[in-house]
Amino acid sequence: MTEKKSWPKLVGTSGESAKATIERENRNVKAVVLLDGSPATMDFRSNRVQVWVDGNELVVRAPTIG
């Protein structure tokens, strides 16, 4: 079975809930919740998913592996 690499349906949901969903659906990644616009490393990592949230802690873009 191919593991998920992107979660577009999580846009608009709670960042912490999105993190839990991502880590449950692909056990090979660690999801990290970040405030949109904050500095973050730009290196590609196949075991990381950045979950970008707004000031209300809602996901603002589709989380993807990288």
N, CA, C and O atoms as a Maestro MAE file, in Angstrom:
{
 s_m_m2io_version
 :::
 2.0.0
}

f_m_ct {
 s_m_title
 :::
 protein
 m_atom[264] {
  # First column is atom index #
  i_m_mmod_type
  r_m_x_coord
  r_m_y_coord
  r_m_z_coord
  i_m_residue_number
  s_m_chain_name
  s_m_pdb_residue_name
  s_m_pdb_atom_name
  i_m_atomic_number
  :::
  1 25 0.839 -1.184 0.000 1 A "MET " " N  " 7
  2 3 0.000 0.000 0.000 1 A "MET " " CA " 6
  3 2 0.881 1.244 0.000 1 A "MET " " C  " 6
  4 15 1.853 1.320 0.752 1 A "MET " " O  " 8
  5 25 0.547 2.204 -0.832 2 A "THR " " N  " 7
  6 3 1.289 3.458 -0.894 2 A "THR " " CA " 6
  7 2 0.876 4.347 0.266 2 A "THR " " C  " 6
  8 15 -0.312 4.504 0.550 2 A "THR " " O  " 8
  9 25 1.868 4.928 0.934 3 A "GLU " " N  " 7
  10 3 1.568 5.791 2.077 3 A "GLU " " CA " 6
  11 2 1.228 7.195 1.601 3 A "GLU " " C  " 6
  12 15 1.712 7.651 0.565 3 A "GLU " " O  " 8
  13 25 0.394 7.867 2.369 4 A "LYS " " N  " 7
  14 3 -0.011 9.224 2.014 4 A "LYS " " CA " 6
  15 2 1.176 10.167 2.060 4 A "LYS " " C  " 6
  16 15 2.077 10.022 2.886 4 A "LYS " " O  " 8
  17 25 1.156 11.147 1.146 5 A "LYS " " N  " 7
  18 3 2.210 12.154 1.083 5 A "LYS " " CA " 6
  19 2 1.663 13.561 1.196 5 A "LYS " " C  " 6
  20 15 2.428 14.505 1.395 5 A "LYS " " O  " 8
  21 25 0.343 13.724 1.072 6 A "SER " " N  " 7
  22 3 -0.288 15.040 1.110 6 A "SER " " CA " 6
  23 2 -1.675 14.906 1.737 6 A "SER " " C  " 6
  24 15 -2.343 13.884 1.587 6 A "SER " " O  " 8
  25 25 -2.092 15.955 2.439 7 A "TRP " " N  " 7
  26 3 -3.361 15.936 3.165 7 A "TRP " " CA " 6
  27 2 -4.167 17.203 2.893 7 A "TRP " " C  " 6
  28 15 -4.366 17.990 3.818 7 A "TRP " " O  " 8
  29 25 -4.643 17.440 1.660 8 A "PRO " " N  " 7
  30 3 -5.371 18.673 1.339 8 A "PRO " " CA " 6
  31 2 -6.688 18.823 2.099 8 A "PRO " " C  " 6
  32 15 -7.139 19.945 2.329 8 A "PRO " " O  " 8
  33 25 -7.304 17.721 2.487 9 A "LYS " " N  " 7
  34 3 -8.586 17.801 3.197 9 A "LYS " " CA " 6
  35 2 -8.447 18.354 4.614 9 A "LYS " " C  " 6
  36 15 -9.450 18.650 5.264 9 A "LYS " " O  " 8
  37 25 -7.210 18.496 5.099 10 A "LEU " " N  " 7
  38 3 -7.009 19.013 6.458 10 A "LEU " " CA " 6
  39 2 -6.980 20.541 6.523 10 A "LEU " " C  " 6
  40 15 -6.966 21.108 7.616 10 A "LEU " " O  " 8
  41 25 -6.971 21.208 5.381 11 A "VAL " " N  " 7
  42 3 -7.008 22.678 5.382 11 A "VAL " " CA " 6
  43 2 -8.290 23.126 6.072 11 A "VAL " " C  " 6
  44 15 -9.379 22.651 5.750 11 A "VAL " " O  " 8
  45 25 -8.150 24.049 7.030 12 A "GLY " " N  " 7
  46 3 -9.296 24.559 7.780 12 A "GLY " " CA " 6
  47 2 -9.558 23.822 9.084 12 A "GLY " " C  " 6
  48 15 -10.406 24.238 9.873 12 A "GLY " " O  " 8
  49 25 -8.834 22.729 9.318 13 A "THR " " N  " 7
  50 3 -9.008 21.981 10.565 13 A "THR " " CA " 6
  51 2 -7.987 22.448 11.603 13 A "THR " " C  " 6
  52 15 -7.077 23.213 11.284 13 A "THR " " O  " 8
  53 25 -8.138 21.999 12.810 14 A "SER " " N  " 7
  54 3 -7.202 22.321 13.887 14 A "SER " " CA " 6
  55 2 -5.821 21.742 13.582 14 A "SER " " C  " 6
  56 15 -5.711 20.610 13.111 14 A "SER " " O  " 8
  57 25 -4.774 22.515 13.849 15 A "GLY " " N  " 7
  58 3 -3.408 22.070 13.610 15 A "GLY " " CA " 6
  59 2 -3.052 20.823 14.383 15 A "GLY " " C  " 6
  60 15 -2.430 19.914 13.833 15 A "GLY " " O  " 8
  61 25 -3.430 20.756 15.643 16 A "GLU " " N  " 7
  62 3 -3.105 19.582 16.464 16 A "GLU " " CA " 6
  63 2 -3.867 18.354 15.992 16 A "GLU " " C  " 6
  64 15 -3.328 17.247 16.005 16 A "GLU " " O  " 8
  65 25 -5.111 18.537 15.576 17 A "SER " " N  " 7
  66 3 -5.895 17.430 15.034 17 A "SER " " CA " 6
  67 2 -5.277 16.946 13.722 17 A "SER " " C  " 6
  68 15 -5.196 15.742 13.475 17 A "SER " " O  " 8
  69 25 -4.844 17.885 12.888 18 A "ALA " " N  " 7
  70 3 -4.197 17.538 11.619 18 A "ALA " " CA " 6
  71 2 -2.919 16.754 11.883 18 A "ALA " " C  " 6
  72 15 -2.650 15.758 11.212 18 A "ALA " " O  " 8
  73 25 -2.140 17.196 12.848 19 A "LYS " " N  " 7
  74 3 -0.903 16.499 13.206 19 A "LYS " " CA " 6
  75 2 -1.192 15.046 13.575 19 A "LYS " " C  " 6
  76 15 -0.519 14.134 13.095 19 A "LYS " " O  " 8
  77 25 -2.181 14.836 14.416 20 A "ALA " " N  " 7
  78 3 -2.537 13.478 14.846 20 A "ALA " " CA " 6
  79 2 -2.995 12.622 13.660 20 A "ALA " " C  " 6
  80 15 -2.628 11.451 13.561 20 A "ALA " " O  " 8
  81 25 -3.791 13.202 12.768 21 A "THR " " N  " 7
  82 3 -4.276 12.476 11.588 21 A "THR " " CA " 6
  83 2 -3.119 12.062 10.691 21 A "THR " " C  " 6
  84 15 -3.044 10.916 10.247 21 A "THR " " O  " 8
  85 25 -2.220 13.002 10.429 22 A "ILE " " N  " 7
  86 3 -1.069 12.735 9.560 22 A "ILE " " CA " 6
  87 2 -0.213 11.620 10.126 22 A "ILE " " C  " 6
  88 15 0.150 10.691 9.405 22 A "ILE " " O  " 8
  89 25 0.115 11.699 11.403 23 A "GLU " " N  " 7
  90 3 0.978 10.690 12.024 23 A "GLU " " CA " 6
  91 2 0.282 9.326 12.121 23 A "GLU " " C  " 6
  92 15 0.951 8.293 12.131 23 A "GLU " " O  " 8
  93 25 -1.038 9.317 12.192 24 A "ARG " " N  " 7
  94 3 -1.787 8.055 12.215 24 A "ARG " " CA " 6
  95 2 -1.826 7.443 10.804 24 A "ARG " " C  " 6
  96 15 -1.709 6.226 10.653 24 A "ARG " " O  " 8
  97 25 -1.991 8.282 9.779 25 A "GLU " " N  " 7
  98 3 -2.126 7.788 8.410 25 A "GLU " " CA " 6
  99 2 -0.788 7.433 7.762 25 A "GLU " " C  " 6
  100 15 -0.752 6.638 6.822 25 A "GLU " " O  " 8
  101 25 0.303 8.005 8.248 26 A "ASN " " N  " 7
  102 3 1.635 7.659 7.732 26 A "ASN " " CA " 6
  103 2 2.586 7.618 8.916 26 A "ASN " " C  " 6
  104 15 3.081 8.654 9.361 26 A "ASN " " O  " 8
  105 25 2.833 6.445 9.413 27 A "ARG " " N  " 7
  106 3 3.649 6.265 10.621 27 A "ARG " " CA " 6
  107 2 5.136 6.531 10.399 27 A "ARG " " C  " 6
  108 15 5.919 6.492 11.348 27 A "ARG " " O  " 8
  109 25 5.531 6.799 9.158 28 A "ASN " " N  " 7
  110 3 6.940 7.082 8.852 28 A "ASN " " CA " 6
  111 2 7.282 8.563 8.936 28 A "ASN " " C  " 6
  112 15 8.426 8.949 8.696 28 A "ASN " " O  " 8
  113 25 6.292 9.404 9.277 29 A "VAL " " N  " 7
  114 3 6.555 10.844 9.337 29 A "VAL " " CA " 6
  115 2 6.256 11.406 10.716 29 A "VAL " " C  " 6
  116 15 5.486 10.839 11.492 29 A "VAL " " O  " 8
  117 25 6.889 12.535 10.995 30 A "LYS " " N  " 7
  118 3 6.596 13.327 12.194 30 A "LYS " " CA " 6
  119 2 6.039 14.651 11.705 30 A "LYS " " C  " 6
  120 15 6.681 15.342 10.914 30 A "LYS " " O  " 8
  121 25 4.861 15.006 12.164 31 A "ALA " " N  " 7
  122 3 4.239 16.267 11.788 31 A "ALA " " CA " 6
  123 2 4.628 17.346 12.796 31 A "ALA " " C  " 6
  124 15 4.676 17.103 14.002 31 A "ALA " " O  " 8
  125 25 4.903 18.540 12.277 32 A "VAL " " N  " 7
  126 3 5.301 19.672 13.115 32 A "VAL " " CA " 6
  127 2 4.363 20.830 12.811 32 A "VAL " " C  " 6
  128 15 4.237 21.240 11.657 32 A "VAL " " O  " 8
  129 25 3.699 21.365 13.843 33 A "VAL " " N  " 7
  130 3 2.779 22.487 13.672 33 A "VAL " " CA " 6
  131 2 3.560 23.785 13.787 33 A "VAL " " C  " 6
  132 15 4.280 24.003 14.761 33 A "VAL " " O  " 8
  133 25 3.413 24.657 12.775 34 A "LEU " " N  " 7
  134 3 4.132 25.936 12.722 34 A "LEU " " CA " 6
  135 2 3.168 27.070 12.390 34 A "LEU " " C  " 6
  136 15 2.229 26.895 11.614 34 A "LEU " " O  " 8
  137 25 3.413 28.236 12.987 35 A "LEU " " N  " 7
  138 3 2.618 29.417 12.678 35 A "LEU " " CA " 6
  139 2 2.999 29.925 11.299 35 A "LEU " " C  " 6
  140 15 4.179 30.129 11.015 35 A "LEU " " O  " 8
  141 25 2.009 30.132 10.442 36 A "ASP " " N  " 7
  142 3 2.260 30.600 9.083 36 A "ASP " " CA " 6
  143 2 3.068 31.894 9.108 36 A "ASP " " C  " 6
  144 15 2.722 32.841 9.815 36 A "ASP " " O  " 8
  145 25 4.129 31.924 8.342 37 A "GLY " " N  " 7
  146 3 4.990 33.096 8.281 37 A "GLY " " CA " 6
  147 2 6.204 33.022 9.189 37 A "GLY " " C  " 6
  148 15 7.117 33.839 9.075 37 A "GLY " " O  " 8
  149 25 6.220 32.047 10.091 38 A "SER " " N  " 7
  150 3 7.370 31.927 10.982 38 A "SER " " CA " 6
  151 2 8.538 31.287 10.232 38 A "SER " " C  " 6
  152 15 8.320 30.542 9.275 38 A "SER " " O  " 8
  153 25 9.772 31.566 10.653 39 A "PRO " " N  " 7
  154 3 10.920 30.957 9.978 39 A "PRO " " CA " 6
  155 2 10.949 29.446 10.194 39 A "PRO " " C  " 6
  156 15 10.624 28.944 11.270 39 A "PRO " " O  " 8
  157 25 11.344 28.744 9.148 40 A "ALA " " N  " 7
  158 3 11.435 27.287 9.235 40 A "ALA " " CA " 6
  159 2 12.513 26.813 8.272 40 A "ALA " " C  " 6
  160 15 12.819 27.479 7.283 40 A "ALA " " O  " 8
  161 25 13.069 25.679 8.569 41 A "THR " " N  " 7
  162 3 14.074 25.105 7.688 41 A "THR " " CA " 6
  163 2 13.443 24.732 6.349 41 A "THR " " C  " 6
  164 15 12.304 24.268 6.306 41 A "THR " " O  " 8
  165 25 14.172 24.931 5.267 42 A "MET " " N  " 7
  166 3 13.643 24.660 3.942 42 A "MET " " CA " 6
  167 2 14.207 23.375 3.341 42 A "MET " " C  " 6
  168 15 13.896 23.042 2.197 42 A "MET " " O  " 8
  169 25 15.029 22.652 4.094 43 A "ASP " " N  " 7
  170 3 15.577 21.401 3.568 43 A "ASP " " CA " 6
  171 2 14.474 20.356 3.443 43 A "ASP " " C  " 6
  172 15 13.545 20.321 4.250 43 A "ASP " " O  " 8
  173 25 14.585 19.510 2.430 44 A "PHE " " N  " 7
  174 3 13.599 18.461 2.212 44 A "PHE " " CA " 6
  175 2 13.920 17.272 3.099 44 A "PHE " " C  " 6
  176 15 15.046 16.774 3.115 44 A "PHE " " O  " 8
  177 25 12.906 16.824 3.841 45 A "ARG " " N  " 7
  178 3 13.053 15.616 4.669 45 A "ARG " " CA " 6
  179 2 11.849 14.727 4.421 45 A "ARG " " C  " 6
  180 15 10.704 15.142 4.601 45 A "ARG " " O  " 8
  181 25 12.120 13.507 4.010 46 A "SER " " N  " 7
  182 3 11.039 12.581 3.655 46 A "SER " " CA " 6
  183 2 10.276 12.056 4.870 46 A "SER " " C  " 6
  184 15 9.277 11.353 4.717 46 A "SER " " O  " 8
  185 25 10.735 12.391 6.064 47 A "ASN " " N  " 7
  186 3 10.048 11.931 7.278 47 A "ASN " " CA " 6
  187 2 9.413 13.084 8.059 47 A "ASN " " C  " 6
  188 15 9.097 12.937 9.240 47 A "ASN " " O  " 8
  189 25 9.228 14.236 7.395 48 A "ARG " " N  " 7
  190 3 8.661 15.407 8.084 48 A "ARG " " CA " 6
  191 2 7.494 15.966 7.276 48 A "ARG " " C  " 6
  192 15 7.518 15.994 6.046 48 A "ARG " " O  " 8
  193 25 6.474 16.409 8.007 49 A "VAL " " N  " 7
  194 3 5.353 17.143 7.421 49 A "VAL " " CA " 6
  195 2 5.182 18.414 8.228 49 A "VAL " " C  " 6
  196 15 4.960 18.362 9.438 49 A "VAL " " O  " 8
  197 25 5.284 19.563 7.559 50 A "GLN " " N  " 7
  198 3 5.059 20.841 8.230 50 A "GLN " " CA " 6
  199 2 3.583 21.196 8.089 50 A "GLN " " C  " 6
  200 15 3.040 21.218 6.984 50 A "GLN " " O  " 8
  201 25 2.943 21.472 9.221 51 A "VAL " " N  " 7
  202 3 1.534 21.827 9.264 51 A "VAL " " CA " 6
  203 2 1.463 23.315 9.587 51 A "VAL " " C  " 6
  204 15 1.692 23.716 10.728 51 A "VAL " " O  " 8
  205 25 1.146 24.135 8.585 52 A "TRP " " N  " 7
  206 3 1.125 25.588 8.753 52 A "TRP " " CA " 6
  207 2 -0.256 26.036 9.211 52 A "TRP " " C  " 6
  208 15 -1.265 25.730 8.576 52 A "TRP " " O  " 8
  209 25 -0.288 26.778 10.340 53 A "VAL " " N  " 7
  210 3 -1.551 27.237 10.917 53 A "VAL " " CA " 6
  211 2 -1.569 28.762 11.031 53 A "VAL " " C  " 6
  212 15 -0.527 29.416 11.035 53 A "VAL " " O  " 8
  213 25 -2.787 29.307 11.125 54 A "ASP " " N  " 7
  214 3 -2.948 30.746 11.332 54 A "ASP " " CA " 6
  215 2 -3.040 31.048 12.825 54 A "ASP " " C  " 6
  216 15 -2.836 30.163 13.655 54 A "ASP " " O  " 8
  217 25 -3.347 32.296 13.163 55 A "GLY " " N  " 7
  218 3 -3.446 32.704 14.559 55 A "GLY " " CA " 6
  219 2 -4.541 31.997 15.336 55 A "GLY " " C  " 6
  220 15 -4.524 31.989 16.567 55 A "GLY " " O  " 8
  221 25 -5.490 31.406 14.631 56 A "ASN " " N  " 7
  222 3 -6.568 30.640 15.270 56 A "ASN " " CA " 6
  223 2 -6.231 29.151 15.345 56 A "ASN " " C  " 6
  224 15 -7.071 28.334 15.723 56 A "ASN " " O  " 8
  225 25 -4.993 28.807 14.980 57 A "GLU " " N  " 7
  226 3 -4.491 27.431 14.997 57 A "GLU " " CA " 6
  227 2 -5.214 26.524 14.008 57 A "GLU " " C  " 6
  228 15 -5.370 25.327 14.248 57 A "GLU " " O  " 8
  229 25 -5.662 27.116 12.874 58 A "LEU " " N  " 7
  230 3 -6.301 26.349 11.809 58 A "LEU " " CA " 6
  231 2 -5.326 26.191 10.652 58 A "LEU " " C  " 6
  232 15 -4.595 27.124 10.320 58 A "LEU " " O  " 8
  233 25 -5.315 25.029 10.046 59 A "VAL " " N  " 7
  234 3 -4.419 24.733 8.928 59 A "VAL " " CA " 6
  235 2 -4.737 25.632 7.741 59 A "VAL " " C  " 6
  236 15 -5.890 25.732 7.322 59 A "VAL " " O  " 8
  237 25 -3.698 26.295 7.193 60 A "VAL " " N  " 7
  238 3 -3.915 27.266 6.112 60 A "VAL " " CA " 6
  239 2 -3.463 26.785 4.741 60 A "VAL " " C  " 6
  240 15 -3.821 27.396 3.735 60 A "VAL " " O  " 8
  241 25 -2.681 25.699 4.671 61 A "ARG " " N  " 7
  242 3 -2.294 25.113 3.380 61 A "ARG " " CA " 6
  243 2 -2.145 23.603 3.541 61 A "ARG " " C  " 6
  244 15 -1.922 23.091 4.638 61 A "ARG " " O  " 8
  245 25 -2.275 22.920 2.428 62 A "ALA " " N  " 7
  246 3 -2.251 21.445 2.482 62 A "ALA " " CA " 6
  247 2 -0.904 20.945 3.007 62 A "ALA " " C  " 6
  248 15 0.135 21.224 2.409 62 A "ALA " " O  " 8
  249 25 -0.917 20.216 4.107 63 A "PRO " " N  " 7
  250 3 0.323 19.623 4.603 63 A "PRO " " CA " 6
  251 2 0.839 18.572 3.616 63 A "PRO " " C  " 6
  252 15 0.073 17.749 3.115 63 A "PRO " " O  " 8
  253 25 2.158 18.613 3.344 64 A "THR " " N  " 7
  254 3 2.777 17.635 2.460 64 A "THR " " CA " 6
  255 2 4.129 17.217 3.052 64 A "THR " " C  " 6
  256 15 4.727 17.942 3.847 64 A "THR " " O  " 8
  257 25 4.586 16.051 2.650 65 A "ILE " " N  " 7
  258 3 5.889 15.587 3.095 65 A "ILE " " CA " 6
  259 2 6.955 16.510 2.545 65 A "ILE " " C  " 6
  260 15 6.873 16.958 1.401 65 A "ILE " " O  " 8
  261 25 7.942 16.789 3.352 66 A "GLY " " N  " 7
  262 3 9.053 17.620 2.898 66 A "GLY " " CA " 6
  263 2 9.660 18.307 4.041 66 A "GLY " " C  " 6
  264 15 10.618 19.061 3.871 66 A "GLY " " O  " 8
  :::
 }
 m_bond[263] {
  # First column is bond index #
  i_m_from
  i_m_to
  i_m_order
  :::
  1 1 2 1
  2 2 3 1
  3 3 4 2
  4 3 5 1
  5 5 6 1
  6 6 7 1
  7 7 8 2
  8 7 9 1
  9 9 10 1
  10 10 11 1
  11 11 12 2
  12 11 13 1
  13 13 14 1
  14 14 15 1
  15 15 16 2
  16 15 17 1
  17 17 18 1
  18 18 19 1
  19 19 20 2
  20 19 21 1
  21 21 22 1
  22 22 23 1
  23 23 24 2
  24 23 25 1
  25 25 26 1
  26 26 27 1
  27 27 28 2
  28 27 29 1
  29 29 30 1
  30 30 31 1
  31 31 32 2
  32 31 33 1
  33 33 34 1
  34 34 35 1
  35 35 36 2
  36 35 37 1
  37 37 38 1
  38 38 39 1
  39 39 40 2
  40 39 41 1
  41 41 42 1
  42 42 43 1
  43 43 44 2
  44 43 45 1
  45 45 46 1
  46 46 47 1
  47 47 48 2
  48 47 49 1
  49 49 50 1
  50 50 51 1
  51 51 52 2
  52 51 53 1
  53 53 54 1
  54 54 55 1
  55 55 56 2
  56 55 57 1
  57 57 58 1
  58 58 59 1
  59 59 60 2
  60 59 61 1
  61 61 62 1
  62 62 63 1
  63 63 64 2
  64 63 65 1
  65 65 66 1
  66 66 67 1
  67 67 68 2
  68 67 69 1
  69 69 70 1
  70 70 71 1
  71 71 72 2
  72 71 73 1
  73 73 74 1
  74 74 75 1
  75 75 76 2
  76 75 77 1
  77 77 78 1
  78 78 79 1
  79 79 80 2
  80 79 81 1
  81 81 82 1
  82 82 83 1
  83 83 84 2
  84 83 85 1
  85 85 86 1
  86 86 87 1
  87 87 88 2
  88 87 89 1
  89 89 90 1
  90 90 91 1
  91 91 92 2
  92 91 93 1
  93 93 94 1
  94 94 95 1
  95 95 96 2
  96 95 97 1
  97 97 98 1
  98 98 99 1
  99 99 100 2
  100 99 101 1
  101 101 102 1
  102 102 103 1
  103 103 104 2
  104 103 105 1
  105 105 106 1
  106 106 107 1
  107 107 108 2
  108 107 109 1
  109 109 110 1
  110 110 111 1
  111 111 112 2
  112 111 113 1
  113 113 114 1
  114 114 115 1
  115 115 116 2
  116 115 117 1
  117 117 118 1
  118 118 119 1
  119 119 120 2
  120 119 121 1
  121 121 122 1
  122 122 123 1
  123 123 124 2
  124 123 125 1
  125 125 126 1
  126 126 127 1
  127 127 128 2
  128 127 129 1
  129 129 130 1
  130 130 131 1
  131 131 132 2
  132 131 133 1
  133 133 134 1
  134 134 135 1
  135 135 136 2
  136 135 137 1
  137 137 138 1
  138 138 139 1
  139 139 140 2
  140 139 141 1
  141 141 142 1
  142 142 143 1
  143 143 144 2
  144 143 145 1
  145 145 146 1
  146 146 147 1
  147 147 148 2
  148 147 149 1
  149 149 150 1
  150 150 151 1
  151 151 152 2
  152 151 153 1
  153 153 154 1
  154 154 155 1
  155 155 156 2
  156 155 157 1
  157 157 158 1
  158 158 159 1
  159 159 160 2
  160 159 161 1
  161 161 162 1
  162 162 163 1
  163 163 164 2
  164 163 165 1
  165 165 166 1
  166 166 167 1
  167 167 168 2
  168 167 169 1
  169 169 170 1
  170 170 171 1
  171 171 172 2
  172 171 173 1
  173 173 174 1
  174 174 175 1
  175 175 176 2
  176 175 177 1
  177 177 178 1
  178 178 179 1
  179 179 180 2
  180 179 181 1
  181 181 182 1
  182 182 183 1
  183 183 184 2
  184 183 185 1
  185 185 186 1
  186 186 187 1
  187 187 188 2
  188 187 189 1
  189 189 190 1
  190 190 191 1
  191 191 192 2
  192 191 193 1
  193 193 194 1
  194 194 195 1
  195 195 196 2
  196 195 197 1
  197 197 198 1
  198 198 199 1
  199 199 200 2
  200 199 201 1
  201 201 202 1
  202 202 203 1
  203 203 204 2
  204 203 205 1
  205 205 206 1
  206 206 207 1
  207 207 208 2
  208 207 209 1
  209 209 210 1
  210 210 211 1
  211 211 212 2
  212 211 213 1
  213 213 214 1
  214 214 215 1
  215 215 216 2
  216 215 217 1
  217 217 218 1
  218 218 219 1
  219 219 220 2
  220 219 221 1
  221 221 222 1
  222 222 223 1
  223 223 224 2
  224 223 225 1
  225 225 226 1
  226 226 227 1
  227 227 228 2
  228 227 229 1
  229 229 230 1
  230 230 231 1
  231 231 232 2
  232 231 233 1
  233 233 234 1
  234 234 235 1
  235 235 236 2
  236 235 237 1
  237 237 238 1
  238 238 239 1
  239 239 240 2
  240 239 241 1
  241 241 242 1
  242 242 243 1
  243 243 244 2
  244 243 245 1
  245 245 246 1
  246 246 247 1
  247 247 248 2
  248 247 249 1
  249 249 250 1
  250 250 251 1
  251 251 252 2
  252 251 253 1
  253 253 254 1
  254 254 255 1
  255 255 256 2
  256 255 257 1
  257 257 258 1
  258 258 259 1
  259 259 260 2
  260 259 261 1
  261 261 262 1
  262 262 263 1
  263 263 264 2
  :::
 }
}
